[in-house]
Structure formats: structure tokens, C-alpha cells
Amino acid sequence: MLNLRPMSIWFTSLICVFLLSSPIMVYAAQEDVPYCHQFADFNFPDYMALWNDDNPELTAATYFSMLNMAASSADKTFLSELLSQISRTFVVRKDFEQARYYLGQAEVYLDDAEPRARAYFLREKARLYSQTQQREEATGLLIEAWQIADQQQYEQLAIETALDLSDDNISHLNQVDRVHWRKIAKQLSASAQDERAKIWVLNNQSRFI
């Protein structure tokens, strides 16, 4: 069952406004309802495109406002991924207690979600570990996330995770290994077929330098 933690007054007020303006009540995704393909990616916004690096608090507010739709849809893939990204908004603000909490909420739905949800979960857990001085553990989680993305052909996720492994602020790898992962990211970006992956690569050229 999806449980929201008490947040700041600002966040709580914003969510209340959203819910009062919506005719749909918040329902937690039921534990006995498996992932249902007919809901997958159906009219769901591209939440990753809504990331605002300059304002993670605004990003969090946007994501919290989407939880109503995600929980009501019974699509546990989208719900788990959204919760993982909410966790990330707290990681970047160094609120690690809240970050751990929402990662825990995301993990509940993984068994009934598509593999990509687990890859996103592992990637965000790695970010948390990296920020809490557990960088060796973070590296292991990133490698596991990359393997899922590569096996399932999630091109954008594989590229981003490879870049995370090449980033000495996230992973705990030596320079040779970081160069290796950056090379993999470049190779994947050059051969990408998915249009969203291609657009992401064009918009994030600085990460490949």
C-alpha cells in the first residue's frame, strides 16, 4: 500500500489544492492487482522530461501531483518509477531520510512491474548511496541497473547509467574504468534507434565530454 509521509507545509498545501480540484480520490495501488499491460504508458506524461535540475523542489511538487493518477491506474511500473524519482528529488536536496522512505515505497511494487522500474530503482538507490559515502555499493547497483537496461534494450536508460558509471562523483571506479564506461555510453548513443534516446543524447552532449 502506498503511504505518503508528512512533508513540509508548502508541499502538503500544494497537494491538497491539487486533490480538491480533482474529482478522483487518491487510491493506493492494490497489492493483489498485478501489473496490467493495458495501462502501460497510456496517456502518462513523460515524467523524466519534467525534471527541473535547477528546482528539485518544484520537480517534487510536480511528481507528487501525479501520484493520484499513478496509484489509480494500477500500473505499478509507472508508480514505482515515479516514487523512485520522488526519492531522487530528496537526494539532491540531501534529505536522505525522505529519500530512503520513498525508495522503500518504490521497492514495494517492483515484483509486479516491468524490469525498467527495477533499473530506475537501482539507479536512484545508487545515487543515494553515493551521497551517503557508500560509493562502492553505489557502483555495484549502477552496474546491475545497466545490465537490466542493456538486456531489455532500454537505450536511454542504458546510456544514462553508463554515464553515471563514468562519473567520479557517483561511482567508485578508477580512471581507466570510468573512461571505459564513457566509451560504452558513446557507442550506445551512436547506435541508438529509439527517438527519445536520440533526443536525450542531443540535449545532453556535455555529459559525453
MIPASE-848653 format. One line per 4 residues: number of its first residue (from 1); for each residue z, x, y of N, C-alpha, C. Coordinates in nm, 2 decimals. Each point is the difference from the previous one (the first is absolute). Layout:
<nodes>
NUM> Z,X,Y,Z,X,Y,Z,X,Y ~ ... .
</nodes>
This chain:
<nodes>
1> 0.00,0.08,-0.12,0.00,-0.08,0.12,0.00,0.09,0.12 ~ -0.08,-0.04,0.10,-0.01,0.07,0.13,0.12,-0.03,0.09 ~ 0.07,0.11,0.03,0.12,-0.01,0.09,-0.02,0.08,0.12 ~ 0.01,-0.06,0.12,-0.01,0.07,0.12,0.13,0.04,0.05 .
5> 0.01,0.13,0.05,0.13,0.05,0.05,0.02,-0.04,0.14 ~ 0.12,-0.01,0.05,0.02,-0.02,0.14,-0.06,0.11,0.08 ~ -0.07,-0.03,0.11,-0.07,0.10,0.08,0.05,-0.01,0.15 ~ -0.06,0.07,0.08,0.04,-0.01,0.14,-0.02,-0.14,0.06 .
9> 0.07,-0.03,0.11,-0.02,-0.13,0.06,-0.14,-0.03,0.04 ~ -0.06,0.11,0.05,-0.14,-0.01,0.04,-0.09,-0.04,-0.11 ~ 0.01,0.06,-0.12,-0.08,-0.03,-0.11,0.03,-0.14,-0.05 ~ 0.13,-0.03,-0.01,0.04,-0.13,-0.05,-0.06,-0.12,0.09 .
13> 0.01,0.02,0.13,-0.05,-0.10,0.09,-0.15,-0.01,-0.02 ~ -0.07,0.11,-0.01,-0.15,-0.01,-0.02,-0.04,-0.08,-0.12 ~ 0.07,0.03,-0.11,-0.03,-0.07,-0.13,0.03,-0.15,0.01 ~ 0.11,-0.03,0.07,0.04,-0.14,0.02,-0.11,-0.07,0.07 .
17> -0.05,0.06,0.11,-0.10,-0.06,0.08,-0.13,-0.03,-0.09 ~ -0.03,0.10,-0.08,-0.12,-0.02,-0.09,0.02,-0.11,-0.10 ~ 0.12,-0.01,-0.06,0.03,-0.10,-0.10,0.00,-0.14,0.06 ~ 0.06,-0.01,0.12,0.01,-0.13,0.06,-0.14,-0.05,0.04 .
21> -0.09,0.09,0.03,-0.14,-0.04,0.04,-0.08,-0.03,-0.12 ~ 0.05,0.03,-0.12,-0.08,-0.02,-0.13,0.04,-0.12,-0.07 ~ -0.09,-0.08,-0.06,0.04,-0.11,-0.08,0.04,0.03,-0.14 ~ -0.01,0.13,-0.03,0.03,0.04,-0.14,0.14,0.07,0.00 .
25> 0.08,-0.04,-0.09,0.13,0.07,-0.01,-0.01,0.13,-0.08 ~ 0.09,0.09,0.01,0.00,0.12,-0.07,0.04,-0.02,-0.15 ~ -0.09,0.04,-0.09,0.04,-0.01,-0.14,-0.01,0.14,-0.06 ~ 0.10,0.03,-0.08,-0.01,0.13,-0.07,-0.10,-0.02,-0.12 .
29> -0.07,0.11,-0.03,-0.09,0.00,-0.11,0.09,-0.02,-0.13 ~ -0.04,-0.10,-0.08,0.09,-0.02,-0.12,-0.02,0.11,-0.10 ~ 0.11,0.04,-0.06,0.00,0.10,-0.10,-0.08,-0.03,-0.13 ~ -0.01,-0.14,-0.03,-0.07,-0.04,-0.12,-0.15,-0.03,0.03 .
33> -0.05,0.03,0.12,-0.14,-0.02,0.04,-0.07,0.14,-0.01 ~ -0.09,0.02,-0.09,-0.06,0.13,-0.01,-0.10,0.02,0.11 ~ -0.05,0.12,0.01,-0.11,0.03,0.10,-0.12,-0.09,-0.04 ~ -0.05,-0.07,0.10,-0.11,-0.09,-0.03,-0.12,0.04,0.08 .
37> -0.11,0.03,-0.07,-0.12,0.06,0.06,-0.06,-0.08,0.11 ~ 0.01,-0.14,-0.02,-0.07,-0.08,0.10,0.06,0.01,0.14 ~ 0.12,0.05,0.01,0.05,0.03,0.14,-0.03,0.13,0.05 ~ -0.05,0.09,-0.08,-0.02,0.14,0.04,-0.09,0.02,0.11 .
41> 0.05,0.06,0.11,-0.08,0.03,0.12,-0.07,-0.13,0.06 ~ 0.05,-0.12,-0.03,-0.06,-0.12,0.05,0.05,-0.03,0.14 ~ -0.08,0.02,0.10,0.04,-0.03,0.14,0.12,0.08,0.04 ~ 0.03,0.11,-0.06,0.11,0.08,0.04,-0.05,0.10,0.11 .
45> 0.07,0.02,0.11,-0.04,0.10,0.09,0.01,0.14,-0.05 ~ -0.08,0.09,0.06,0.01,0.14,-0.04,0.12,0.06,0.07 ~ 0.12,0.00,-0.07,0.12,0.04,0.06,0.00,0.15,0.04 ~ -0.07,0.08,-0.07,-0.01,0.14,0.03,-0.07,0.02,0.14 .
49> -0.09,-0.08,0.03,-0.07,0.00,0.13,0.09,-0.04,0.11 ~ 0.11,-0.06,-0.03,0.10,-0.05,0.10,0.10,0.11,0.03 ~ 0.00,0.11,-0.07,0.09,0.11,0.03,-0.01,0.05,0.14 ~ 0.11,0.01,0.08,-0.01,0.06,0.13,0.09,0.12,0.00 .
53> -0.06,0.12,-0.01,0.08,0.12,-0.01,0.08,0.03,0.12 ~ -0.04,-0.06,0.12,0.08,0.02,0.12,0.11,-0.09,0.02 ~ 0.00,-0.11,-0.09,0.11,-0.10,0.02,0.03,-0.06,-0.14 ~ 0.08,0.08,-0.08,0.04,-0.05,-0.13,0.08,-0.12,0.00 .
57> 0.08,-0.03,0.11,0.08,-0.12,0.01,-0.09,-0.12,0.01 ~ -0.11,0.01,0.08,-0.10,-0.11,0.01,-0.06,-0.02,-0.14 ~ -0.04,0.11,-0.06,-0.06,-0.02,-0.14,0.10,-0.07,-0.09 ~ 0.13,0.03,0.00,0.09,-0.06,-0.08,0.01,-0.15,0.03 .
61> 0.00,-0.04,0.13,0.00,-0.14,0.04,-0.12,-0.07,-0.06 ~ -0.11,0.06,0.01,-0.13,-0.06,-0.05,0.01,-0.02,-0.15 ~ 0.05,0.10,-0.07,0.01,-0.02,-0.15,0.11,-0.10,-0.04 ~ 0.11,-0.01,0.07,0.10,-0.10,-0.03,-0.06,-0.14,0.02 .
65> -0.08,-0.01,0.10,-0.06,-0.14,0.03,-0.10,-0.04,-0.11 ~ -0.05,0.10,-0.08,-0.09,-0.03,-0.11,0.07,-0.02,-0.13 ~ 0.13,0.02,-0.01,0.07,-0.02,-0.13,0.00,-0.14,-0.05 ~ 0.00,-0.10,0.10,0.00,-0.14,-0.04,-0.13,-0.03,-0.08 .
69> -0.11,0.04,0.05,-0.13,-0.02,-0.07,0.00,0.08,-0.14 ~ 0.05,0.13,0.00,-0.01,0.08,-0.12,0.09,-0.06,-0.11 ~ 0.12,-0.04,0.04,0.09,-0.06,-0.10,-0.05,-0.13,-0.06 ~ -0.06,-0.08,0.09,-0.04,-0.14,-0.04,-0.13,0.01,-0.09 .
73> -0.07,0.11,0.01,-0.13,0.01,-0.07,0.02,0.03,-0.15 ~ 0.11,0.05,-0.04,0.02,0.04,-0.13,-0.08,0.13,-0.04 ~ -0.06,0.06,0.09,-0.07,0.12,-0.02,0.10,0.12,0.01 ~ 0.05,0.05,-0.11,0.10,0.10,0.00,-0.05,0.13,0.04 .
77> -0.14,0.02,-0.01,-0.05,0.13,0.04,0.01,0.01,0.15 ~ -0.05,-0.10,0.07,0.01,0.00,0.15,0.14,0.01,0.05 ~ 0.09,-0.08,-0.07,0.14,-0.01,0.04,0.06,0.14,-0.01 ~ -0.02,0.06,-0.12,0.06,0.13,-0.02,-0.05,0.11,0.10 .
81> -0.13,0.00,0.02,-0.06,0.09,0.10,0.06,-0.02,0.14 ~ 0.01,-0.12,0.04,0.05,-0.03,0.13,0.14,0.05,0.02 ~ 0.08,-0.03,-0.11,0.14,0.05,0.01,0.01,0.15,0.00 ~ -0.09,0.07,-0.07,-0.01,0.15,0.01,-0.03,0.04,0.14 .
85> -0.09,-0.07,0.06,-0.03,0.04,0.14,0.11,-0.03,0.10 ~ 0.07,-0.10,-0.02,0.12,-0.03,0.08,0.10,0.11,-0.02 ~ 0.02,0.05,-0.12,0.08,0.11,-0.02,-0.04,0.12,0.08 ~ -0.13,0.03,0.00,-0.06,0.11,0.08,0.04,-0.01,0.15 .
89> -0.01,-0.12,0.05,0.04,-0.01,0.14,0.14,0.04,0.03 ~ 0.09,-0.01,-0.09,0.13,0.05,0.02,0.01,0.15,-0.03 ~ -0.08,0.05,-0.09,0.00,0.14,-0.03,-0.03,0.08,0.13 ~ -0.11,-0.04,0.07,-0.04,0.07,0.12,0.10,-0.01,0.11 .
93> 0.08,-0.10,-0.01,0.11,-0.01,0.10,0.13,0.05,-0.05 ~ 0.00,0.06,-0.11,0.11,0.07,-0.07,0.12,-0.09,-0.02 ~ -0.04,-0.13,-0.03,0.10,-0.09,-0.04,-0.01,-0.01,-0.16 ~ 0.06,0.10,-0.06,-0.02,0.02,-0.15,0.06,-0.11,-0.08 .
97> 0.11,-0.05,0.04,0.07,-0.11,-0.07,-0.09,-0.12,-0.02 ~ -0.06,-0.05,0.12,-0.09,-0.11,-0.01,-0.13,0.04,-0.08 ~ -0.04,0.12,0.02,-0.12,0.04,-0.08,0.02,-0.01,-0.15 ~ 0.12,0.05,-0.04,0.03,-0.01,-0.15,0.01,-0.15,-0.04 .
101> 0.05,-0.08,0.08,0.02,-0.14,-0.03,-0.13,-0.06,-0.03 ~ -0.10,0.01,0.09,-0.13,-0.07,-0.01,-0.08,0.07,-0.11 ~ 0.02,0.13,-0.02,-0.07,0.05,-0.12,0.05,-0.06,-0.13 ~ 0.13,-0.02,0.00,0.06,-0.07,-0.12,-0.06,-0.14,-0.02 .
105> -0.02,-0.07,0.11,-0.06,-0.13,0.00,-0.14,0.01,-0.05 ~ -0.08,0.10,0.04,-0.14,0.01,-0.04,0.00,0.03,-0.15 ~ 0.09,0.08,-0.05,0.00,0.04,-0.14,0.02,-0.12,-0.10 ~ 0.07,-0.10,0.05,0.02,-0.12,-0.09,-0.12,-0.06,-0.05 .
109> -0.11,0.01,0.08,-0.12,-0.08,-0.03,-0.11,0.09,-0.07 ~ 0.03,0.13,-0.02,-0.11,0.09,-0.05,-0.05,-0.04,-0.14 ~ 0.08,-0.04,-0.09,-0.04,-0.03,-0.14,-0.11,-0.11,0.00 ~ 0.00,-0.09,0.10,-0.09,-0.11,0.00,-0.11,0.02,0.11 .
113> -0.01,0.12,0.05,-0.10,0.03,0.10,-0.11,0.10,-0.05 ~ -0.11,0.01,0.07,-0.10,0.09,-0.03,0.05,0.14,0.01 ~ -0.07,0.10,-0.07,0.05,0.14,0.01,0.01,0.06,0.14 ~ -0.08,-0.05,0.09,0.00,0.05,0.14,0.13,-0.02,0.07 .
117> 0.07,-0.11,-0.04,0.13,-0.02,0.06,0.10,0.10,-0.04 ~ -0.01,0.05,-0.12,0.09,0.11,-0.04,-0.04,0.13,0.07 ~ -0.13,0.02,0.01,-0.04,0.12,0.07,0.05,0.00,0.15 ~ -0.01,-0.11,0.07,0.05,-0.01,0.13,0.16,0.02,0.00 .
121> 0.06,-0.06,-0.09,0.15,0.01,-0.01,0.04,0.14,-0.02 ~ -0.07,0.07,-0.09,0.04,0.14,-0.03,-0.03,0.09,0.13 ~ -0.11,-0.03,0.07,-0.03,0.08,0.12,0.10,-0.02,0.11 ~ 0.05,-0.12,0.02,0.10,-0.03,0.10,0.14,0.05,-0.04 .
125> 0.02,0.00,-0.13,0.13,0.06,-0.05,0.00,0.15,0.02 ~ -0.12,0.06,-0.02,-0.02,0.14,0.03,0.03,0.04,0.14 ~ -0.05,-0.09,0.10,0.03,0.03,0.14,0.15,-0.01,0.03 ~ 0.06,-0.09,-0.06,0.15,-0.01,0.01,0.07,0.12,-0.05 .
129> -0.04,0.04,-0.12,0.06,0.12,-0.06,-0.02,0.13,0.09 ~ -0.12,0.01,0.05,-0.04,0.11,0.08,0.09,0.01,0.13 ~ 0.02,-0.12,0.06,0.08,-0.01,0.12,0.15,0.02,-0.03 ~ 0.04,-0.01,-0.12,0.15,0.02,-0.04,0.02,0.12,-0.08 .
133> -0.09,0.10,0.03,0.02,0.14,-0.06,-0.01,0.00,-0.16 ~ -0.09,-0.09,-0.05,-0.02,0.00,-0.14,-0.15,0.02,-0.03 ~ -0.05,0.11,0.06,-0.14,0.02,0.00,-0.07,0.03,-0.13 ~ 0.07,0.07,-0.09,-0.05,0.02,-0.13,-0.02,-0.13,-0.08 .
137> 0.10,-0.09,0.01,-0.02,-0.13,-0.06,-0.11,-0.08,0.07 ~ -0.02,0.02,0.13,-0.10,-0.07,0.07,-0.14,0.04,-0.05 ~ -0.01,0.13,-0.02,-0.13,0.06,-0.05,-0.04,-0.07,-0.14 ~ 0.10,-0.01,-0.09,-0.02,-0.06,-0.13,-0.05,-0.14,0.01 .
141> 0.06,-0.08,0.10,-0.03,-0.14,0.02,-0.14,-0.01,0.05 ~ -0.04,0.09,0.09,-0.14,0.00,0.06,-0.10,0.03,-0.10 ~ 0.03,0.09,-0.09,-0.10,0.04,-0.11,-0.02,-0.12,-0.09 ~ 0.11,-0.07,-0.03,0.00,-0.12,-0.08,-0.08,-0.11,0.07 .
145> 0.02,-0.02,0.13,-0.08,-0.10,0.07,-0.15,0.04,0.00 ~ -0.03,0.12,0.02,-0.14,0.05,0.01,-0.06,-0.03,-0.14 ~ 0.06,0.03,-0.11,-0.05,-0.02,-0.13,-0.04,-0.15,-0.02 ~ 0.09,-0.09,0.04,-0.03,-0.14,-0.01,-0.12,-0.04,0.09 .
149> -0.01,0.05,0.12,-0.11,-0.03,0.09,-0.13,0.06,-0.05 ~ 0.01,0.11,-0.06,-0.12,0.07,-0.05,-0.05,-0.08,-0.13 ~ 0.09,-0.03,-0.09,-0.04,-0.07,-0.12,-0.05,-0.14,0.03 ~ 0.05,-0.07,0.09,-0.04,-0.13,0.03,-0.11,-0.01,0.11 .
153> -0.04,0.12,0.04,-0.11,0.01,0.10,0.03,-0.07,0.14 ~ 0.13,0.01,0.04,0.04,-0.04,0.13,-0.04,0.11,0.10 ~ -0.12,0.00,0.05,-0.05,0.12,0.07,0.08,0.04,0.12 ~ 0.03,-0.10,0.09,0.07,0.03,0.12,0.14,0.05,-0.03 .
157> 0.07,-0.06,-0.09,0.14,0.03,-0.04,0.00,0.14,-0.06 ~ -0.10,0.04,-0.08,-0.01,0.13,-0.06,-0.02,0.11,0.10 ~ -0.08,-0.03,0.10,-0.03,0.09,0.11,0.13,0.02,0.08 ~ 0.06,-0.10,0.04,0.12,0.01,0.08,0.11,0.07,-0.07 .
161> 0.02,-0.03,-0.13,0.11,0.07,-0.07,-0.03,0.15,-0.02 ~ -0.13,0.03,-0.02,-0.03,0.14,-0.01,0.03,0.07,0.13 ~ -0.03,-0.06,0.11,0.03,0.06,0.13,0.16,0.01,0.02 ~ 0.07,-0.10,-0.05,0.15,0.02,0.00,0.04,0.12,-0.08 .
165> -0.06,0.03,-0.11,0.04,0.11,-0.08,-0.04,0.13,0.07 ~ -0.10,-0.01,0.09,-0.04,0.13,0.07,0.08,0.02,0.13 ~ 0.09,-0.10,0.03,0.08,0.01,0.12,0.14,0.06,-0.03 ~ 0.03,0.11,0.06,0.12,0.07,-0.03,0.12,-0.07,0.07 .
169> -0.02,-0.11,0.08,0.11,-0.08,0.05,0.04,-0.11,-0.10 ~ -0.08,-0.01,-0.11,0.03,-0.11,-0.10,0.03,0.06,-0.14 ~ -0.10,0.08,-0.04,0.02,0.06,-0.14,0.07,0.13,0.00 ~ 0.03,0.05,-0.12,0.07,0.13,-0.01,-0.09,0.09,-0.08 .
173> -0.11,0.03,0.05,-0.10,0.08,-0.07,-0.03,0.13,0.08 ~ -0.04,0.10,-0.07,-0.04,0.13,0.07,-0.13,-0.02,0.07 ~ -0.04,0.09,0.08,-0.12,-0.01,0.08,-0.13,-0.01,-0.09 ~ 0.00,0.07,-0.11,-0.12,0.00,-0.09,-0.02,-0.15,-0.06 .
177> 0.11,-0.06,-0.04,0.00,-0.13,-0.05,-0.04,-0.10,0.11 ~ 0.05,0.02,0.12,-0.03,-0.10,0.10,-0.15,0.01,0.04 ~ -0.05,0.12,0.00,-0.15,0.02,0.02,-0.08,-0.07,-0.11 ~ 0.05,0.01,-0.12,-0.06,-0.07,-0.11,-0.01,-0.15,0.02 .
181> 0.11,-0.06,0.04,0.00,-0.14,0.01,-0.08,-0.05,0.12 ~ -0.01,0.09,0.11,-0.08,-0.04,0.11,-0.15,0.01,-0.04 ~ -0.03,0.09,-0.09,-0.14,0.01,-0.05,-0.03,-0.13,-0.08 ~ 0.09,-0.04,-0.08,-0.02,-0.12,-0.08,-0.02,-0.12,0.09 .
185> 0.08,-0.01,0.11,-0.02,-0.11,0.09,-0.13,0.00,0.07 ~ -0.05,0.12,0.03,-0.14,0.01,0.06,-0.10,-0.04,-0.10 ~ 0.01,0.04,-0.12,-0.10,-0.03,-0.11,0.00,-0.15,-0.02 ~ 0.12,-0.06,-0.01,0.01,-0.15,-0.02,-0.06,-0.07,0.12 .
189> 0.02,0.04,0.12,-0.05,-0.06,0.12,-0.15,0.01,0.01 ~ -0.06,0.11,-0.05,-0.14,0.02,0.00,-0.08,-0.09,-0.10 ~ 0.07,-0.03,-0.11,-0.06,-0.08,-0.10,0.04,-0.15,0.00 ~ 0.08,-0.04,0.10,0.06,-0.14,0.00,-0.12,-0.10,0.01 .
193> 0.02,-0.11,-0.08,-0.10,-0.11,0.00,0.06,-0.12,0.08 ~ 0.13,-0.01,0.00,0.07,-0.12,0.06,-0.02,0.01,0.15 ~ -0.04,-0.11,0.06,-0.03,0.00,0.14,0.13,0.02,0.09 ~ 0.11,-0.06,-0.05,0.13,0.02,0.07,0.04,0.14,0.00 .
197> -0.02,0.07,-0.12,0.04,0.14,-0.01,-0.09,0.08,0.10 ~ -0.13,-0.03,0.00,-0.08,0.08,0.09,0.04,-0.02,0.15 ~ 0.03,-0.12,0.04,0.05,-0.03,0.14,0.13,0.08,0.02 ~ 0.09,0.00,-0.09,0.13,0.07,0.01,-0.03,0.15,0.02 .
201> -0.09,0.05,-0.07,-0.03,0.15,0.01,-0.06,0.03,0.14 ~ -0.09,-0.09,0.04,-0.06,0.03,0.14,0.11,-0.01,0.11 ~ 0.10,-0.09,-0.02,0.10,-0.02,0.10,0.11,0.10,-0.01 ~ 0.00,0.08,-0.10,0.12,0.10,-0.02,-0.05,0.14,-0.03 .
205> -0.11,0.04,0.07,-0.05,0.13,-0.02,0.10,0.11,0.02 ~ 0.09,-0.02,0.09,0.10,0.10,0.04,0.08,0.04,-0.12 ~ 0.02,-0.09,-0.09,0.09,0.03,-0.12,-0.07,0.10,-0.10 ~ -0.13,0.02,0.02,-0.07,0.08,-0.10,-0.01,0.15,0.05 .
209> 0.05,0.02,0.12,-0.02,0.13,0.06,0.11,0.10,-0.05 .
</nodes>
